[in-house]
Amino acid sequence: LVNNAGVAFDLPWFPSPWPADAASKTLDVNLFGAERLTRALLPQLLESSDGRVIFVSSGGGRANMARMTEEQRTKLLDDELTWGDIERLTEQFTKEYEEAARAAIDDEGKAKKDAKQLPFLSPSGLWLQSYGFSKACIGSYCGIIARQNPSLLSMTCSPGFIATDMSSTYAKYDELKTVDEGGGVIAWMASEDKDKLQSGVFYQPDR
């Protein structure tokens, strides 16, 4: 199973103000969509002698975690973390994100001149950029699946910075990797001898 679906509404080069519903929309696809599909297919994957779940993530997840407070980062890295813990954390994130986004726009939906624009550190210590946060959470969820299902390979990876519709407004779009190039690490994870792979690991584009 390759969980590759993803959306973004608040990448760093996207103009502000970012929409208040960016958090809920991003998390619904990038995190909850992957969880729903994994949960639905988990019985079949566990029946296989070589079941694998690959979560296509991003370096943005690690960057988001680096900007969190240590307390919040420790929660996501805790080996005792549960899916319920992630759900509660996303509820807190979405609440703070929506409040911050709404406070930054006027009645016409334009950025207030003196308002603080996203992203920034929330009162609870979360970095309010939902794409990166969703990828940070997917890494933690990957770890949960790996710990709970030792016979299954559960892995995340970054394909690199890829030229897609999501990155089409990036200033150096023409210098980005192609989709085929980005798919290399994913194809390797899906086909490499399972004894050469490690569950719960984040693989870089160069392996």
Secondary structure by P-SEA (a helix, b strand, c coil): ccccccccccccccccccccaaaaaaaacccaaaaaaaaaaaaaaaaccbbbbbbbccaaaaaaaaaccaaaaaaaacccccaaaaaaaaaaaaaaaaaaaaaaccccccccccccccccccccccccccaaaaaaaaaaaaaaaaaacccbbbbbbbccccccccccccccccccccccccaaaaaaaaccccccccccccccccc
